[in-house]
Amino acid sequence: MAEQVSAEMVANVHSVTVSKGQRVEPGAMLLVLESMKMEIPVLAEGGGVVADIRVGAGDVVQEGDILVVID
């Protein structure tokens, strides 16, 4: 089953550190969010292959928005 990684807060996407098709291990950094001048790493809970990246650097995300899908 696919893992949908979602935003836990309103934030700006600082950087995306993976690419579509890349294999990731549990705990791998997927992207970095920025909120209130703090950088927050977003990590994969499970391993797999990055199937979709739904945000890019500079995007503003809302709580609950899907950021990355891992198969």
All heavy atoms as TSV, in Angstrom:
chain	resi	resn	atom	element	x	y	z
A	1	MET	N	N	0.844	-1.191	0.000
A	1	MET	CA	C	0.000	0.000	0.000
A	1	MET	C	C	0.885	1.249	0.000
A	1	MET	O	O	1.893	1.303	0.681
A	1	MET	CB	C	-0.913	-0.011	1.218
A	1	MET	CG	C	-1.807	1.179	1.311
A	1	MET	SD	S	-3.073	0.894	2.535
A	1	MET	CE	C	-4.235	2.082	2.012
A	2	ALA	N	N	0.472	2.242	-0.753
A	2	ALA	CA	C	1.256	3.467	-0.883
A	2	ALA	C	C	1.222	4.282	0.411
A	2	ALA	O	O	0.210	4.346	1.093
A	2	ALA	CB	C	0.728	4.307	-2.042
A	3	GLU	N	N	2.349	4.879	0.720
A	3	GLU	CA	C	2.448	5.795	1.861
A	3	GLU	C	C	2.282	7.211	1.323
A	3	GLU	O	O	3.021	7.628	0.434
A	3	GLU	CB	C	3.814	5.653	2.537
A	3	GLU	CG	C	4.069	6.682	3.619
A	3	GLU	CD	C	5.496	6.663	4.169
A	3	GLU	OE1	O	6.282	5.776	3.808
A	3	GLU	OE2	O	5.800	7.556	4.965
A	4	GLN	N	N	1.310	7.938	1.857
A	4	GLN	CA	C	1.117	9.331	1.483
A	4	GLN	C	C	1.675	10.184	2.613
A	4	GLN	O	O	1.171	10.155	3.729
A	4	GLN	CB	C	-0.358	9.640	1.253
A	4	GLN	CG	C	-0.925	8.911	0.055
A	4	GLN	CD	C	-2.363	9.292	-0.222
A	4	GLN	OE1	O	-3.085	9.727	0.658
A	4	GLN	NE2	N	-2.771	9.127	-1.468
A	5	VAL	N	N	2.721	10.923	2.299
A	5	VAL	CA	C	3.360	11.780	3.297
A	5	VAL	C	C	2.703	13.144	3.198
A	5	VAL	O	O	2.695	13.763	2.134
A	5	VAL	CB	C	4.875	11.891	3.030
A	5	VAL	CG1	C	5.530	12.783	4.056
A	5	VAL	CG2	C	5.508	10.501	3.020
A	6	SER	N	N	2.130	13.613	4.315
A	6	SER	CA	C	1.399	14.871	4.284
A	6	SER	C	C	2.018	15.895	5.229
A	6	SER	O	O	2.767	15.557	6.145
A	6	SER	CB	C	-0.071	14.643	4.637
A	6	SER	OG	O	-0.184	14.066	5.919
A	7	ALA	N	N	1.664	17.150	4.985
A	7	ALA	CA	C	2.158	18.258	5.806
A	7	ALA	C	C	1.466	18.230	7.163
A	7	ALA	O	O	0.265	18.020	7.251
A	7	ALA	CB	C	1.903	19.586	5.107
A	8	GLU	N	N	2.240	18.468	8.203
A	8	GLU	CA	C	1.681	18.494	9.549
A	8	GLU	C	C	1.331	19.904	9.996
A	8	GLU	O	O	0.765	20.096	11.071
A	8	GLU	CB	C	2.657	17.857	10.533
A	8	GLU	CG	C	2.865	16.376	10.261
A	8	GLU	CD	C	3.756	15.705	11.287
A	8	GLU	OE1	O	4.136	16.344	12.278
A	8	GLU	OE2	O	4.060	14.529	11.082
A	9	MET	N	N	1.663	20.904	9.156
A	9	MET	CA	C	1.395	22.297	9.504
A	9	MET	C	C	1.437	23.149	8.246
A	9	MET	O	O	1.885	22.693	7.190
A	9	MET	CB	C	2.458	22.808	10.479
A	9	MET	CG	C	3.845	22.887	9.845
A	9	MET	SD	S	5.155	23.279	10.976
A	9	MET	CE	C	5.339	21.702	11.783
A	10	VAL	N	N	0.986	24.370	8.350
A	10	VAL	CA	C	1.136	25.329	7.259
A	10	VAL	C	C	2.612	25.702	7.198
A	10	VAL	O	O	3.222	26.025	8.218
A	10	VAL	CB	C	0.271	26.584	7.519
A	10	VAL	CG1	C	0.519	27.625	6.449
A	10	VAL	CG2	C	-1.196	26.212	7.596
A	11	ALA	N	N	3.189	25.620	6.008
A	11	ALA	CA	C	4.628	25.888	5.871
A	11	ALA	C	C	4.966	26.180	4.414
A	11	ALA	O	O	4.161	25.955	3.514
A	11	ALA	CB	C	5.435	24.687	6.352
A	12	ASN	N	N	6.180	26.669	4.210
A	12	ASN	CA	C	6.749	26.826	2.871
A	12	ASN	C	C	7.640	25.622	2.600
A	12	ASN	O	O	8.318	25.141	3.516
A	12	ASN	CB	C	7.596	28.096	2.789
A	12	ASN	CG	C	6.776	29.350	2.953
A	12	ASN	OD1	O	5.737	29.500	2.330
A	12	ASN	ND2	N	7.241	30.245	3.794
A	13	VAL	N	N	7.649	25.166	1.349
A	13	VAL	CA	C	8.575	24.098	0.976
A	13	VAL	C	C	9.929	24.746	0.725
A	13	VAL	O	O	10.071	25.562	-0.190
A	13	VAL	CB	C	8.085	23.332	-0.271
A	13	VAL	CG1	C	9.088	22.261	-0.666
A	13	VAL	CG2	C	6.708	22.729	-0.017
A	14	HIS	N	N	10.902	24.421	1.557
A	14	HIS	CA	C	12.245	24.979	1.425
A	14	HIS	C	C	13.006	24.268	0.316
A	14	HIS	O	O	13.598	24.904	-0.551
A	14	HIS	CB	C	12.982	24.866	2.762
A	14	HIS	CG	C	14.345	25.463	2.750
A	14	HIS	ND1	N	15.459	24.720	2.460
A	14	HIS	CD2	C	14.759	26.732	2.979
A	14	HIS	CE1	C	16.517	25.516	2.512
A	14	HIS	NE2	N	16.114	26.735	2.827
A	15	SER	N	N	12.987	22.918	0.351
A	15	SER	CA	C	13.672	22.137	-0.680
A	15	SER	C	C	13.107	20.731	-0.727
A	15	SER	O	O	12.588	20.217	0.263
A	15	SER	CB	C	15.179	22.080	-0.416
A	15	SER	OG	O	15.439	21.461	0.834
A	16	VAL	N	N	13.202	20.111	-1.898
A	16	VAL	CA	C	12.815	18.713	-2.093
A	16	VAL	C	C	14.105	17.943	-2.311
A	16	VAL	O	O	14.914	18.307	-3.168
A	16	VAL	CB	C	11.864	18.555	-3.303
A	16	VAL	CG1	C	11.514	17.093	-3.520
A	16	VAL	CG2	C	10.609	19.391	-3.110
A	17	THR	N	N	14.318	16.892	-1.519
A	17	THR	CA	C	15.609	16.192	-1.542
A	17	THR	C	C	15.551	14.825	-2.216
A	17	THR	O	O	16.542	14.105	-2.204
A	17	THR	CB	C	16.163	16.051	-0.111
A	17	THR	OG1	O	15.214	15.350	0.685
A	17	THR	CG2	C	16.414	17.417	0.521
A	18	VAL	N	N	14.398	14.466	-2.792
A	18	VAL	CA	C	14.271	13.198	-3.515
A	18	VAL	C	C	13.724	13.486	-4.900
A	18	VAL	O	O	13.250	14.580	-5.187
A	18	VAL	CB	C	13.326	12.200	-2.778
A	18	VAL	CG1	C	13.933	11.751	-1.469
A	18	VAL	CG2	C	11.941	12.791	-2.585
A	19	SER	N	N	13.771	12.484	-5.756
A	19	SER	CA	C	13.209	12.621	-7.093
A	19	SER	C	C	12.296	11.435	-7.376
A	19	SER	O	O	12.423	10.367	-6.754
A	19	SER	CB	C	14.316	12.713	-8.145
A	19	SER	OG	O	15.170	11.602	-8.058
A	20	LYS	N	N	11.385	11.615	-8.303
A	20	LYS	CA	C	10.451	10.561	-8.677
A	20	LYS	C	C	11.236	9.350	-9.178
A	20	LYS	O	O	12.185	9.494	-9.945
A	20	LYS	CB	C	9.496	11.076	-9.749
A	20	LYS	CG	C	8.342	10.160	-10.022
A	20	LYS	CD	C	7.344	10.821	-10.948
A	20	LYS	CE	C	6.199	9.874	-11.229
A	20	LYS	NZ	N	5.205	10.506	-12.106
A	21	GLY	N	N	10.857	8.163	-8.710
A	21	GLY	CA	C	11.526	6.930	-9.107
A	21	GLY	C	C	12.669	6.531	-8.190
A	21	GLY	O	O	13.204	5.430	-8.303
A	22	GLN	N	N	13.037	7.415	-7.274
A	22	GLN	CA	C	14.143	7.128	-6.350
A	22	GLN	C	C	13.685	6.164	-5.264
A	22	GLN	O	O	12.597	6.296	-4.730
A	22	GLN	CB	C	14.622	8.437	-5.714
A	22	GLN	CG	C	15.760	8.282	-4.740
A	22	GLN	CD	C	16.235	9.625	-4.185
A	22	GLN	OE1	O	15.982	10.679	-4.774
A	22	GLN	NE2	N	16.894	9.577	-3.049
A	23	ARG	N	N	14.535	5.192	-4.927
A	23	ARG	CA	C	14.256	4.273	-3.820
A	23	ARG	C	C	14.699	4.936	-2.521
A	23	ARG	O	O	15.786	5.504	-2.452
A	23	ARG	CB	C	15.002	2.949	-4.010
A	23	ARG	CG	C	14.792	1.967	-2.853
A	23	ARG	CD	C	15.230	0.567	-3.183
A	23	ARG	NE	N	14.387	-0.052	-4.181
A	23	ARG	CZ	C	13.163	-0.554	-3.958
A	23	ARG	NH1	N	12.631	-0.465	-2.768
A	23	ARG	NH2	N	12.488	-1.130	-4.921
A	24	VAL	N	N	13.824	4.878	-1.508
A	24	VAL	CA	C	14.141	5.464	-0.207
A	24	VAL	C	C	13.962	4.423	0.889
A	24	VAL	O	O	13.138	3.517	0.772
A	24	VAL	CB	C	13.273	6.711	0.102
A	24	VAL	CG1	C	13.590	7.836	-0.848
A	24	VAL	CG2	C	11.794	6.387	0.081
A	25	GLU	N	N	14.743	4.561	1.930
A	25	GLU	CA	C	14.669	3.689	3.102
A	25	GLU	C	C	13.861	4.397	4.188
A	25	GLU	O	O	13.737	5.620	4.171
A	25	GLU	CB	C	16.086	3.389	3.616
A	25	GLU	CG	C	16.977	2.678	2.611
A	25	GLU	CD	C	16.440	1.315	2.204
A	25	GLU	OE1	O	15.870	0.611	3.066
A	25	GLU	OE2	O	16.574	0.963	1.018
A	26	PRO	N	N	13.332	3.649	5.158
A	26	PRO	CA	C	12.645	4.302	6.270
A	26	PRO	C	C	13.562	5.323	6.946
A	26	PRO	O	O	14.746	5.067	7.147
A	26	PRO	CB	C	12.329	3.147	7.229
A	26	PRO	CG	C	12.275	1.942	6.344
A	26	PRO	CD	C	13.319	2.189	5.274
A	27	GLY	N	N	13.025	6.485	7.239
A	27	GLY	CA	C	13.810	7.541	7.875
A	27	GLY	C	C	14.534	8.451	6.909
A	27	GLY	O	O	15.164	9.427	7.329
A	28	ALA	N	N	14.454	8.172	5.599
A	28	ALA	CA	C	15.126	9.018	4.607
A	28	ALA	C	C	14.465	10.392	4.552
A	28	ALA	O	O	13.249	10.509	4.638
A	28	ALA	CB	C	15.069	8.362	3.231
A	29	MET	N	N	15.271	11.443	4.400
A	29	MET	CA	C	14.733	12.791	4.261
A	29	MET	C	C	14.126	12.948	2.871
A	29	MET	O	O	14.771	12.656	1.868
A	29	MET	CB	C	15.798	13.853	4.483
A	29	MET	CG	C	15.204	15.241	4.487
A	29	MET	SD	S	16.352	16.613	4.703
A	29	MET	CE	C	17.302	16.102	6.072
A	30	LEU	N	N	12.877	13.402	2.828
A	30	LEU	CA	C	12.170	13.599	1.568
A	30	LEU	C	C	12.192	15.057	1.130
A	30	LEU	O	O	12.371	15.354	-0.038
A	30	LEU	CB	C	10.720	13.135	1.710
A	30	LEU	CG	C	10.527	11.679	2.152
A	30	LEU	CD1	C	9.052	11.408	2.416
A	30	LEU	CD2	C	11.095	10.730	1.117
A	31	LEU	N	N	11.970	15.939	2.097
A	31	LEU	CA	C	11.974	17.366	1.802
A	31	LEU	C	C	12.133	18.145	3.097
A	31	LEU	O	O	12.115	17.561	4.179
A	31	LEU	CB	C	10.709	17.794	1.046
A	31	LEU	CG	C	9.361	17.383	1.617
A	31	LEU	CD1	C	8.790	18.491	2.473
A	31	LEU	CD2	C	8.410	17.091	0.480
A	32	VAL	N	N	12.308	19.426	2.950
A	32	VAL	CA	C	12.455	20.309	4.112
A	32	VAL	C	C	11.390	21.381	4.018
A	32	VAL	O	O	11.260	22.053	2.981
A	32	VAL	CB	C	13.862	20.948	4.165
A	32	VAL	CG1	C	13.980	21.890	5.360
A	32	VAL	CG2	C	14.949	19.876	4.216
A	33	LEU	N	N	10.619	21.528	5.097
A	33	LEU	CA	C	9.632	22.600	5.191
A	33	LEU	C	C	10.214	23.722	6.040
A	33	LEU	O	O	11.101	23.484	6.861
A	33	LEU	CB	C	8.346	22.087	5.850
A	33	LEU	CG	C	7.589	20.998	5.110
A	33	LEU	CD1	C	6.366	20.578	5.916
A	33	LEU	CD2	C	7.187	21.442	3.709
A	34	GLU	N	N	9.707	24.922	5.833
A	34	GLU	CA	C	10.134	26.064	6.638
A	34	GLU	C	C	8.896	26.733	7.207
A	34	GLU	O	O	7.953	27.055	6.484
A	34	GLU	CB	C	10.919	27.056	5.782
A	34	GLU	CG	C	11.420	28.239	6.559
A	34	GLU	CD	C	12.212	29.196	5.686
A	34	GLU	OE1	O	12.263	29.025	4.464
A	34	GLU	OE2	O	12.776	30.134	6.256
A	35	SER	N	N	8.890	26.907	8.522
A	35	SER	CA	C	7.784	27.564	9.200
A	35	SER	C	C	8.341	28.380	10.362
A	35	SER	O	O	9.139	27.856	11.155
A	35	SER	CB	C	6.780	26.527	9.712
A	35	SER	OG	O	5.696	27.148	10.356
A	36	MET	N	N	7.956	29.617	10.443
A	36	MET	CA	C	8.416	30.512	11.508
A	36	MET	C	C	9.943	30.502	11.633
A	36	MET	O	O	10.503	30.394	12.720
A	36	MET	CB	C	7.739	30.156	12.834
A	36	MET	CG	C	6.231	30.289	12.760
A	36	MET	SD	S	5.282	30.054	14.272
A	36	MET	CE	C	6.107	28.778	15.146
A	37	LYS	N	N	10.611	30.568	10.478
A	37	LYS	CA	C	12.075	30.619	10.375
A	37	LYS	C	C	12.777	29.353	10.879
A	37	LYS	O	O	13.978	29.352	11.105
A	37	LYS	CB	C	12.632	31.846	11.068
A	37	LYS	CG	C	12.069	33.130	10.494
A	37	LYS	CD	C	12.821	34.333	10.962
A	37	LYS	CE	C	12.128	35.571	10.498
A	37	LYS	NZ	N	12.658	36.159	9.324
A	38	MET	N	N	12.017	28.261	11.038
A	38	MET	CA	C	12.603	26.968	11.427
A	38	MET	C	C	12.520	26.021	10.246
A	38	MET	O	O	11.504	25.992	9.545
A	38	MET	CB	C	11.835	26.366	12.620
A	38	MET	CG	C	11.985	27.153	13.893
A	38	MET	SD	S	10.996	26.483	15.261
A	38	MET	CE	C	11.303	24.752	15.162
A	39	GLU	N	N	13.581	25.262	10.012
A	39	GLU	CA	C	13.576	24.240	8.970
A	39	GLU	C	C	13.157	22.911	9.589
A	39	GLU	O	O	13.719	22.497	10.599
A	39	GLU	CB	C	14.943	24.130	8.315
A	39	GLU	CG	C	15.290	25.357	7.499
A	39	GLU	CD	C	16.596	25.225	6.751
A	39	GLU	OE1	O	17.261	24.178	6.855
A	39	GLU	OE2	O	16.959	26.185	6.060
A	40	ILE	N	N	12.159	22.265	8.991
A	40	ILE	CA	C	11.608	21.022	9.518
A	40	ILE	C	C	11.794	19.928	8.477
A	40	ILE	O	O	11.165	19.965	7.411
A	40	ILE	CB	C	10.110	21.189	9.842
A	40	ILE	CG1	C	9.904	22.328	10.838
A	40	ILE	CG2	C	9.511	19.899	10.383
A	40	ILE	CD1	C	9.045	23.420	10.336
A	41	PRO	N	N	12.650	18.931	8.753
A	41	PRO	CA	C	12.808	17.830	7.806
A	41	PRO	C	C	11.573	16.937	7.812
A	41	PRO	O	O	10.975	16.698	8.862
A	41	PRO	CB	C	14.039	17.080	8.324
A	41	PRO	CG	C	14.148	17.459	9.764
A	41	PRO	CD	C	13.521	18.801	9.912
A	42	VAL	N	N	11.177	16.471	6.629
A	42	VAL	CA	C	10.067	15.532	6.495
A	42	VAL	C	C	10.681	14.205	6.081
A	42	VAL	O	O	11.358	14.119	5.048
A	42	VAL	CB	C	9.039	16.022	5.452
A	42	VAL	CG1	C	7.931	14.998	5.274
A	42	VAL	CG2	C	8.474	17.379	5.866
A	43	LEU	N	N	10.458	13.172	6.889
A	43	LEU	CA	C	11.097	11.877	6.692
A	43	LEU	C	C	10.094	10.816	6.253
A	43	LEU	O	O	8.917	10.871	6.615
A	43	LEU	CB	C	11.769	11.428	7.997
A	43	LEU	CG	C	12.698	12.449	8.667
A	43	LEU	CD1	C	13.219	11.888	9.979
A	43	LEU	CD2	C	13.831	12.839	7.744
A	44	ALA	N	N	10.585	9.819	5.523
A	44	ALA	CA	C	9.756	8.682	5.125
A	44	ALA	C	C	9.554	7.767	6.327
A	44	ALA	O	O	10.505	7.475	7.045
A	44	ALA	CB	C	10.435	7.916	3.993
A	45	GLU	N	N	8.322	7.347	6.538
A	45	GLU	CA	C	8.069	6.386	7.617
A	45	GLU	C	C	8.444	4.980	7.181
A	45	GLU	O	O	8.971	4.209	7.955
A	45	GLU	CB	C	6.602	6.439	8.039
A	45	GLU	CG	C	6.254	7.706	8.783
A	45	GLU	CD	C	4.824	7.701	9.301
A	45	GLU	OE1	O	4.220	6.613	9.426
A	45	GLU	OE2	O	4.323	8.785	9.591
A	46	GLY	N	N	8.151	4.652	5.945
A	46	GLY	CA	C	8.484	3.337	5.400
A	46	GLY	C	C	9.369	3.496	4.182
A	46	GLY	O	O	9.571	4.601	3.690
A	47	GLY	N	N	9.872	2.398	3.706
A	47	GLY	CA	C	10.711	2.433	2.514
A	47	GLY	C	C	9.902	2.172	1.267
A	47	GLY	O	O	8.738	1.791	1.330
A	48	GLY	N	N	10.519	2.376	0.117
A	48	GLY	CA	C	9.866	2.123	-1.158
A	48	GLY	C	C	10.430	3.013	-2.236
A	48	GLY	O	O	11.544	3.516	-2.132
A	49	VAL	N	N	9.626	3.201	-3.275
A	49	VAL	CA	C	10.022	4.020	-4.415
A	49	VAL	C	C	9.128	5.256	-4.457
A	49	VAL	O	O	7.903	5.149	-4.324
A	49	VAL	CB	C	9.891	3.225	-5.735
A	49	VAL	CG1	C	10.190	4.099	-6.940
A	49	VAL	CG2	C	10.819	2.012	-5.708
A	50	VAL	N	N	9.729	6.421	-4.649
A	50	VAL	CA	C	8.971	7.672	-4.735
A	50	VAL	C	C	8.138	7.619	-6.015
A	50	VAL	O	O	8.669	7.593	-7.119
A	50	VAL	CB	C	9.914	8.895	-4.734
A	50	VAL	CG1	C	9.109	10.177	-4.910
A	50	VAL	CG2	C	10.746	8.930	-3.461
A	51	ALA	N	N	6.814	7.569	-5.841
A	51	ALA	CA	C	5.901	7.459	-6.980
A	51	ALA	C	C	5.441	8.820	-7.477
A	51	ALA	O	O	5.162	8.988	-8.665
A	51	ALA	CB	C	4.688	6.618	-6.596
A	52	ASP	N	N	5.340	9.796	-6.572
A	52	ASP	CA	C	4.839	11.110	-6.959
A	52	ASP	C	C	5.353	12.162	-5.975
A	52	ASP	O	O	5.409	11.909	-4.771
A	52	ASP	CB	C	3.310	11.104	-6.954
A	52	ASP	CG	C	2.687	12.299	-7.657
A	52	ASP	OD1	O	3.405	12.994	-8.416
A	52	ASP	OD2	O	1.481	12.527	-7.466
A	53	ILE	N	N	5.717	13.303	-6.500
A	53	ILE	CA	C	6.099	14.459	-5.685
A	53	ILE	C	C	5.119	15.560	-6.064
A	53	ILE	O	O	5.076	15.986	-7.215
A	53	ILE	CB	C	7.551	14.898	-5.951
A	53	ILE	CG1	C	8.510	13.759	-5.634
A	53	ILE	CG2	C	7.888	16.144	-5.129
A	53	ILE	CD1	C	9.942	14.001	-6.062
A	54	ARG	N	N	4.335	16.010	-5.103
A	54	ARG	CA	C	3.247	16.939	-5.405
A	54	ARG	C	C	3.554	18.395	-5.065
A	54	ARG	O	O	2.684	19.247	-5.200
A	54	ARG	CB	C	1.982	16.484	-4.686
A	54	ARG	CG	C	1.547	15.102	-5.151
A	54	ARG	CD	C	0.206	14.721	-4.644
A	54	ARG	NE	N	-0.152	13.392	-5.134
A	54	ARG	CZ	C	-1.232	12.743	-4.779
A	54	ARG	NH1	N	-2.080	13.298	-3.927
A	54	ARG	NH2	N	-1.478	11.540	-5.262
A	55	VAL	N	N	4.767	18.670	-4.622
A	55	VAL	CA	C	5.152	20.042	-4.274
A	55	VAL	C	C	6.541	20.342	-4.824
A	55	VAL	O	O	7.284	19.438	-5.187
A	55	VAL	CB	C	5.152	20.255	-2.737
A	55	VAL	CG1	C	3.756	20.100	-2.166
A	55	VAL	CG2	C	6.115	19.311	-2.049
A	56	GLY	N	N	6.861	21.608	-4.847
A	56	GLY	CA	C	8.187	22.042	-5.259
A	56	GLY	C	C	8.675	23.139	-4.342
A	56	GLY	O	O	7.896	23.729	-3.577
A	57	ALA	N	N	9.954	23.437	-4.409
A	57	ALA	CA	C	10.539	24.499	-3.589
A	57	ALA	C	C	9.782	25.803	-3.826
A	57	ALA	O	O	9.468	26.156	-4.966
A	57	ALA	CB	C	12.012	24.663	-3.913
A	58	GLY	N	N	9.453	26.475	-2.723
A	58	GLY	CA	C	8.747	27.740	-2.806
A	58	GLY	C	C	7.238	27.620	-2.660
A	58	GLY	O	O	6.554	28.618	-2.444
A	59	ASP	N	N	6.701	26.404	-2.777
A	59	ASP	CA	C	5.262	26.212	-2.601
A	59	ASP	C	C	4.865	26.430	-1.151
A	59	ASP	O	O	5.653	26.181	-0.238
A	59	ASP	CB	C	4.837	24.795	-3.001
A	59	ASP	CG	C	4.900	24.542	-4.494
A	59	ASP	OD1	O	5.128	25.493	-5.263
A	59	ASP	OD2	O	4.722	23.372	-4.899
A	60	VAL	N	N	3.637	26.871	-0.935
A	60	VAL	CA	C	3.063	26.981	0.400
A	60	VAL	C	C	2.101	25.817	0.560
A	60	VAL	O	O	1.253	25.578	-0.305
A	60	VAL	CB	C	2.312	28.322	0.587
A	60	VAL	CG1	C	1.641	28.371	1.954
A	60	VAL	CG2	C	3.271	29.485	0.415
A	61	VAL	N	N	2.257	25.055	1.645
A	61	VAL	CA	C	1.390	23.903	1.889
A	61	VAL	C	C	0.545	24.146	3.136
A	61	VAL	O	O	0.943	24.875	4.037
A	61	VAL	CB	C	2.203	22.596	2.034
A	61	VAL	CG1	C	2.931	22.281	0.738
A	61	VAL	CG2	C	3.187	22.669	3.185
A	62	GLN	N	N	-0.609	23.528	3.137
A	62	GLN	CA	C	-1.532	23.604	4.265
A	62	GLN	C	C	-1.476	22.286	5.027
A	62	GLN	O	O	-1.110	21.246	4.469
A	62	GLN	CB	C	-2.960	23.843	3.765
A	62	GLN	CG	C	-3.127	25.096	2.919
A	62	GLN	CD	C	-2.830	26.360	3.678
A	62	GLN	OE1	O	-3.271	26.539	4.806
A	62	GLN	NE2	N	-2.059	27.250	3.069
A	63	GLU	N	N	-1.860	22.313	6.281
A	63	GLU	CA	C	-1.906	21.095	7.088
A	63	GLU	C	C	-2.764	20.057	6.373
A	63	GLU	O	O	-3.870	20.347	5.927
A	63	GLU	CB	C	-2.503	21.409	8.459
A	63	GLU	CG	C	-2.523	20.217	9.390
A	63	GLU	CD	C	-3.036	20.567	10.770
A	63	GLU	OE1	O	-3.175	21.763	11.085
A	63	GLU	OE2	O	-3.313	19.636	11.525
A	64	GLY	N	N	-2.218	18.848	6.218
A	64	GLY	CA	C	-2.941	17.759	5.578
A	64	GLY	C	C	-2.670	17.607	4.086
A	64	GLY	O	O	-3.035	16.589	3.501
A	65	ASP	N	N	-2.046	18.605	3.450
A	65	ASP	CA	C	-1.713	18.474	2.019
A	65	ASP	C	C	-0.756	17.310	1.810
A	65	ASP	O	O	0.206	17.143	2.578
A	65	ASP	CB	C	-1.057	19.757	1.496
A	65	ASP	CG	C	-2.018	20.910	1.295
A	65	ASP	OD1	O	-3.235	20.731	1.508
A	65	ASP	OD2	O	-1.526	22.006	0.951
A	66	ILE	N	N	-0.998	16.530	0.756
A	66	ILE	CA	C	-0.087	15.427	0.427
A	66	ILE	C	C	1.125	15.996	-0.279
A	66	ILE	O	O	1.008	16.753	-1.249
A	66	ILE	CB	C	-0.790	14.371	-0.426
A	66	ILE	CG1	C	-1.947	13.753	0.373
A	66	ILE	CG2	C	0.196	13.295	-0.886
A	66	ILE	CD1	C	-2.835	12.839	-0.420
A	67	LEU	N	N	2.316	15.626	0.225
A	67	LEU	CA	C	3.579	16.139	-0.298
A	67	LEU	C	C	4.227	15.146	-1.255
A	67	LEU	O	O	4.665	15.501	-2.345
A	67	LEU	CB	C	4.532	16.455	0.856
A	67	LEU	CG	C	3.977	17.345	1.977
A	67	LEU	CD1	C	4.966	17.418	3.134
A	67	LEU	CD2	C	3.648	18.720	1.435
A	68	VAL	N	N	4.328	13.889	-0.796
A	68	VAL	CA	C	5.038	12.841	-1.524
A	68	VAL	C	C	4.254	11.538	-1.369
A	68	VAL	O	O	3.699	11.277	-0.295
A	68	VAL	CB	C	6.473	12.652	-0.977
A	68	VAL	CG1	C	7.198	11.515	-1.686
A	68	VAL	CG2	C	7.273	13.935	-1.098
A	69	VAL	N	N	4.243	10.727	-2.422
A	69	VAL	CA	C	3.647	9.391	-2.359
A	69	VAL	C	C	4.754	8.378	-2.597
A	69	VAL	O	O	5.525	8.502	-3.561
A	69	VAL	CB	C	2.532	9.211	-3.416
A	69	VAL	CG1	C	1.958	7.802	-3.367
A	69	VAL	CG2	C	1.432	10.260	-3.221
A	70	ILE	N	N	4.843	7.381	-1.705
A	70	ILE	CA	C	5.853	6.332	-1.809
A	70	ILE	C	C	5.153	4.988	-1.985
A	70	ILE	O	O	4.280	4.642	-1.192
A	70	ILE	CB	C	6.747	6.305	-0.552
A	70	ILE	CG1	C	7.450	7.644	-0.375
A	70	ILE	CG2	C	7.759	5.148	-0.625
A	70	ILE	CD1	C	8.200	7.770	0.940
A	71	ASP	N	N	5.525	4.235	-3.009
A	71	ASP	CA	C	4.980	2.891	-3.243
A	71	ASP	C	C	5.908	1.852	-2.681
A	71	ASP	O	O	7.102	1.993	-2.685
A	71	ASP	CB	C	4.765	2.637	-4.736
A	71	ASP	CG	C	3.464	3.248	-5.231
A	71	ASP	OD1	O	2.544	3.446	-4.429
A	71	ASP	OD2	O	3.384	3.513	-6.444
